[in-house]
Amino acid sequence: MNILIAEDDFTSRILLTGILKKEGHAITAVVNGAEAWHALQQPGAPSMVILDWIMPEMDGPEVVRCVRAMHTDRPPFIIMLTSKGEKVDIIAGLEAGANDYMAKPLDPGELRARINVGRRMLEMQDVLARKVEELQQALIEIKTLRCIVPVCANCKNIKDEHGRWKPVEAYVRDLSEADLSHDICPDCAKKLYPKYYIDDAKKNEMK
């Protein structure tokens, strides 16, 4: 997992980086809030963020508020680091939009546990986002089927949204997961095979 560490204290930043790299994570480390905010606006930005509360240029809560104002279906999981032990400070960080917090000095075991919690939440978030994308695609397909469909008056081929003419079987197959089979309707059976056609009334008489 790609994790962004925003920590202006050199010792804490090196400690965090070392612990998480040993766990197999890819680390992007920055030294202030402005650099963190810039990194999180880039394509492929880290999905997990560890933010120090007090940093130059932008503090942790300010970065969190900026991130939460972004329009995305895959927001990052944010852990706030703080030396503040008062509940009012912890509440302020969570209300700004942080998902979790850790108090300094850091405990490696607790850090790993909280990272794992964040990873599970991100995995569930990805599953939900994929489901939403599938539903949106399904709605697009439903709308396509509800639109006016050009049908050839002679051969009954259908023109798709790209202007290509195709048999109705191919058109339906491309827009759905339906398995098509062939049969013959009563009107066509009567017209094409009059000697062998038996209507419902005759079938009842024969019973």
Buried (B, 14 or more C-beta within 10 A) or exposed (E): BEBBBBBBBEEBBEBBBEBBEEEEBEBBBBBBBBBBBEBBEEEEBBBBBBBBBBBEBBBBBBBBBBBBEEEEEEBBBBBBBBEBEEEEBBEBBBEBBBBBBBBBEBEBEEBBEBBEBBBEBBEEBEEEEEEEEEEEEEEEEEEEEEEEEEBEEEEEBBBBEEEEBBEBEBBBBEBEEEEEEEEEEEEEBBEEEEEEBEEEEEEEEEE
